[in-house]
Amino acid sequence: MPSVKIPRKSTDTDMTPFVDIAFLILSFFIMATKFKPEEPVKVETPNSVSSDILKEENAVLITIDKDSKVYLNISSVKDEQKTKLVEIIDGISTSRGIPLSDAEKQNFKNAPIIGVPFASLKSYLDIPNAQQGKTVQPGIPVLDSLNNELVWWIAESKKAFANTKLLYLIKGDNTSKYPTFEAV
């Protein structure tokens, strides 16, 4: 009985469709990705590990940079009109006796971060928002226990967010000094 030999087929596979699909998926991911916005203050955090990812909605973010300067950012995601920020700046204006115009209050609503003492807050808010991120800020004074201006900002934030849960987040640089953290 004769055996029938089946001719062997080539194992070559045309890779063109696979490469096309790979580039299609790659281009989709590149176009769909949102890039991380540039932070107004560069902070290199310590290499510690935290399993909790904190939401930055309805939060007061206190940032401490490498020179131990303190900055403040108040975010309210669900507040489209930013009325909470208007309440905060109105409270600061009345309690500290800083006369602010409506344009300056509008600039505060759109400011990326606040890092100036009350004495220079008015002049900082006179700067257009596009240039505020590039302006060198001296930081909010916190080390002097008699003139800790961060206390005023936090008190006004508590008043504005009275009926909602407010998170306090502290983000500090790897090389900043401990007394600044303690004062915050």
VOSEDREN-808196 format. One record per residue (C-alpha): chain; z, x, y. Coordinates in pm, 1 decimal. Example, Ala and Ser with C-alpha at 12.3 -4.5 7.8 and 13.67 -1.06 7.14 Angstrom:
<pts>
+--------+----------+----------+----------+
! cadena !       pz !       px !       py !
+--------+----------+----------+----------+
!      A !    780.0 !   1230.0 !   -450.0 !
!      A !    714.0 !   1367.0 !   -106.0 !
+--------+----------+----------+----------+
</pts>
This chain:
<pts>
+--------+----------+----------+----------+
! cadena !       pz !       px !       py !
+--------+----------+----------+----------+
!      A !      0.0 !      0.0 !      0.0 !
!      A !   -110.6 !    157.9 !    318.3 !
!      A !    136.0 !    167.8 !    607.5 !
!      A !     17.6 !     56.9 !    946.6 !
!      A !    109.1 !    290.2 !   1225.7 !
!      A !    177.4 !    123.9 !   1555.9 !
!      A !     49.6 !    333.4 !   1842.5 !
!      A !    326.7 !    457.8 !   2070.4 !
!      A !    324.8 !    331.8 !   2424.8 !
!      A !    395.5 !    544.3 !   2725.1 !
!      A !    750.4 !    529.6 !   2864.7 !
!      A !    630.1 !    576.8 !   3220.1 !
!      A !    754.1 !    305.9 !   3454.9 !
!      A !    607.1 !    237.0 !   3792.6 !
!      A !    895.3 !    296.1 !   4039.2 !
!      A !    716.6 !    160.6 !   4345.9 !
!      A !    869.2 !   -191.1 !   4331.7 !
!      A !   1219.0 !    -48.2 !   4282.5 !
!      A !   1183.2 !    182.0 !   4582.3 !
!      A !   1046.7 !   -104.3 !   4792.7 !
!      A !   1345.0 !   -323.6 !   4705.7 !
!      A !   1589.5 !    -38.6 !   4775.2 !
!      A !   1443.9 !     19.7 !   5121.9 !
!      A !   1438.2 !   -353.5 !   5189.7 !
!      A !   1808.2 !   -385.2 !   5104.8 !
!      A !   1892.4 !    -71.1 !   5302.3 !
!      A !   1709.9 !   -194.0 !   5611.4 !
!      A !   1882.2 !   -533.6 !   5580.7 !
!      A !   2226.8 !   -370.6 !   5574.8 !
!      A !   2143.2 !   -147.3 !   5869.3 !
!      A !   2024.5 !   -440.6 !   6080.4 !
!      A !   2315.3 !   -667.2 !   5982.2 !
!      A !   2588.1 !   -411.9 !   6055.8 !
!      A !   2799.2 !   -439.4 !   6367.8 !
!      A !   2888.9 !   -102.4 !   6506.1 !
!      A !   3247.5 !    -32.4 !   6601.7 !
!      A !   3281.1 !    -61.5 !   6978.7 !
!      A !   3386.1 !    251.4 !   7159.1 !
!      A !   3757.3 !    255.2 !   7232.4 !
!      A !   3860.0 !    311.6 !   7594.0 !
!      A !   4133.4 !    552.7 !   7479.6 !
!      A !   4070.5 !    796.5 !   7196.7 !
!      A !   4361.5 !    797.1 !   6951.8 !
!      A !   4381.9 !   1000.1 !   6633.4 !
!      A !   4637.1 !    820.1 !   6419.6 !
!      A !   4849.8 !   1000.4 !   6159.7 !
!      A !   4720.4 !   1021.1 !   5804.5 !
!      A !   4970.6 !    770.1 !   5672.1 !
!      A !   4868.4 !    491.3 !   5439.0 !
!      A !   4930.6 !    126.2 !   5518.6 !
!      A !   4830.8 !   -156.3 !   5291.8 !
!      A !   4858.9 !   -419.4 !   5565.4 !
!      A !   4558.0 !   -489.0 !   5783.0 !
!      A !   4680.6 !   -638.6 !   6107.9 !
!      A !   4484.0 !   -897.6 !   6298.6 !
!      A !   4429.5 !   -827.6 !   6664.2 !
!      A !   4428.0 !  -1189.4 !   6773.9 !
!      A !   4712.3 !  -1310.0 !   6995.3 !
!      A !   4841.9 !   -956.3 !   7009.0 !
!      A !   4978.8 !   -707.2 !   7255.4 !
!      A !   4838.4 !   -367.9 !   7159.7 !
!      A !   5033.2 !    -77.2 !   7305.1 !
!      A !   4838.8 !    247.6 !   7274.4 !
!      A !   4990.4 !    593.2 !   7317.9 !
!      A !   4739.7 !    876.5 !   7359.5 !
!      A !   4775.3 !   1249.8 !   7288.4 !
!      A !   4920.2 !   1313.3 !   7636.5 !
!      A !   5190.3 !   1047.1 !   7572.8 !
!      A !   5035.1 !    806.4 !   7824.1 !
!      A !   5093.5 !    437.6 !   7749.8 !
!      A !   4817.4 !    176.8 !   7773.2 !
!      A !   4824.3 !   -199.2 !   7721.9 !
!      A !   4564.5 !   -436.4 !   7581.0 !
!      A !   4633.6 !   -807.7 !   7542.4 !
!      A !   4395.6 !  -1000.7 !   7319.7 !
!      A !   4368.6 !  -1372.0 !   7264.7 !
!      A !   4068.8 !  -1448.4 !   7045.0 !
!      A !   4088.7 !  -1827.5 !   7051.6 !
!      A !   4133.2 !  -1841.3 !   7429.5 !
!      A !   3770.6 !  -1854.5 !   7545.6 !
!      A !   3854.3 !  -1896.4 !   7914.9 !
!      A !   4119.5 !  -1621.6 !   7895.7 !
!      A !   4372.5 !  -1850.6 !   8063.2 !
!      A !   4659.5 !  -1659.7 !   7902.3 !
!      A !   4546.7 !  -1340.9 !   8077.4 !
!      A !   4533.8 !  -1529.9 !   8407.8 !
!      A !   4891.0 !  -1650.9 !   8347.5 !
!      A !   5001.3 !  -1293.2 !   8276.3 !
!      A !   4842.0 !  -1142.2 !   8587.2 !
!      A !   4969.4 !  -1431.0 !   8802.2 !
!      A !   5321.2 !  -1369.9 !   8671.1 !
!      A !   5296.3 !   -995.4 !   8734.6 !
!      A !   5156.0 !  -1061.3 !   9080.9 !
!      A !   5440.4 !  -1293.7 !   9182.2 !
!      A !   5728.8 !  -1112.0 !   9011.4 !
!      A !   5631.3 !   -765.5 !   9137.1 !
!      A !   5500.3 !   -876.4 !   9477.7 !
!      A !   5144.5 !   -752.6 !   9427.7 !
!      A !   4896.4 !   -963.8 !   9626.0 !
!      A !   4582.1 !   -997.1 !   9412.4 !
!      A !   4259.1 !  -1173.2 !   9504.4 !
!      A !   4067.3 !  -1400.1 !   9266.9 !
!      A !   3807.6 !  -1126.3 !   9211.0 !
!      A !   4080.3 !   -881.5 !   9108.5 !
!      A !   4226.7 !  -1137.9 !   8868.6 !
!      A !   3879.3 !  -1188.2 !   8723.6 !
!      A !   3849.9 !   -811.1 !   8676.5 !
!      A !   4183.1 !   -814.5 !   8493.4 !
!      A !   4050.1 !  -1079.2 !   8253.4 !
!      A !   3758.9 !   -852.5 !   8163.0 !
!      A !   3939.9 !   -516.8 !   8177.6 !
!      A !   3916.8 !   -322.3 !   7851.6 !
!      A !   4266.1 !   -172.9 !   7880.4 !
!      A !   4541.5 !   -136.3 !   8140.6 !
!      A !   4707.6 !    199.5 !   8191.8 !
!      A !   4812.5 !    215.9 !   8554.7 !
!      A !   5150.3 !    169.4 !   8726.1 !
!      A !   5204.7 !   -137.4 !   8942.8 !
!      A !   5163.5 !     72.4 !   9259.3 !
!      A !   4798.2 !    142.0 !   9175.6 !
!      A !   4716.5 !   -181.1 !   8987.2 !
!      A !   4544.9 !   -340.8 !   9288.1 !
!      A !   4319.3 !    -39.4 !   9347.9 !
!      A !   4237.0 !    -21.0 !   8974.6 !
!      A !   4135.5 !   -388.4 !   8967.6 !
!      A !   3908.7 !   -331.6 !   9270.8 !
!      A !   3689.5 !   -109.1 !   9051.5 !
!      A !   3401.4 !   -292.1 !   8875.8 !
!      A !   3457.6 !   -354.0 !   8503.2 !
!      A !   3172.3 !   -125.9 !   8399.1 !
!      A !   3349.7 !    169.3 !   8560.2 !
!      A !   3706.5 !     79.7 !   8458.7 !
!      A !   3663.9 !    225.6 !   8110.8 !
!      A !   3548.9 !    556.7 !   8260.1 !
!      A !   3830.5 !    576.7 !   8515.1 !
!      A !   4113.6 !    816.9 !   8432.1 !
!      A !   4434.4 !    616.2 !   8411.7 !
!      A !   4778.3 !    777.6 !   8449.3 !
!      A !   4942.9 !    543.7 !   8198.6 !
!      A !   5211.5 !    278.0 !   8234.4 !
!      A !   5549.8 !    435.5 !   8318.0 !
!      A !   5795.4 !    390.2 !   8029.3 !
!      A !   6010.2 !    704.5 !   8014.4 !
!      A !   6219.6 !    616.5 !   8320.1 !
!      A !   6476.4 !    358.4 !   8207.7 !
!      A !   6515.1 !    228.1 !   8563.7 !
!      A !   6141.0 !    183.5 !   8612.7 !
!      A !   6005.3 !     90.1 !   8268.8 !
!      A !   5704.2 !   -117.2 !   8376.5 !
!      A !   5605.3 !   -201.6 !   8019.4 !
!      A !   5904.8 !   -437.4 !   8007.5 !
!      A !   5747.4 !   -649.5 !   8282.7 !
!      A !   5412.6 !   -667.3 !   8101.7 !
!      A !   5578.5 !   -772.9 !   7774.8 !
!      A !   5796.9 !  -1032.6 !   7949.4 !
!      A !   5493.5 !  -1193.2 !   8114.2 !
!      A !   5304.9 !  -1184.0 !   7782.6 !
!      A !   5593.7 !  -1366.3 !   7613.9 !
!      A !   5583.2 !  -1635.4 !   7883.0 !
!      A !   5206.5 !  -1681.4 !   7852.6 !
!      A !   5212.9 !  -1701.4 !   7471.2 !
!      A !   5529.7 !  -1915.8 !   7459.8 !
!      A !   5401.0 !  -2171.9 !   7206.9 !
!      A !   5211.1 !  -1932.8 !   6980.6 !
!      A !   5302.1 !  -1641.2 !   6760.2 !
!      A !   5248.4 !  -1314.5 !   6945.5 !
!      A !   5206.5 !   -987.9 !   6756.4 !
!      A !   5319.1 !   -654.9 !   6898.0 !
!      A !   5109.0 !   -364.2 !   6775.2 !
!      A !   5179.7 !     -0.5 !   6855.5 !
!      A !   4904.9 !    253.7 !   6800.5 !
!      A !   5002.2 !    611.9 !   6865.3 !
!      A !   4827.8 !    944.7 !   6855.4 !
!      A !   4919.6 !   1208.6 !   6601.4 !
!      A !   5030.8 !   1456.8 !   6868.0 !
!      A !   5213.2 !   1227.5 !   7112.4 !
!      A !   5582.1 !   1289.3 !   7175.0 !
!      A !   5864.8 !   1092.8 !   7013.0 !
!      A !   6050.0 !   1003.6 !   7338.0 !
!      A !   5748.4 !    797.9 !   7444.0 !
!      A !   5757.6 !    599.6 !   7119.5 !
!      A !   6131.5 !    551.1 !   7158.3 !
!      A !   6086.5 !    423.9 !   7515.5 !
!      A !   5819.7 !    178.4 !   7403.0 !
+--------+----------+----------+----------+
</pts>
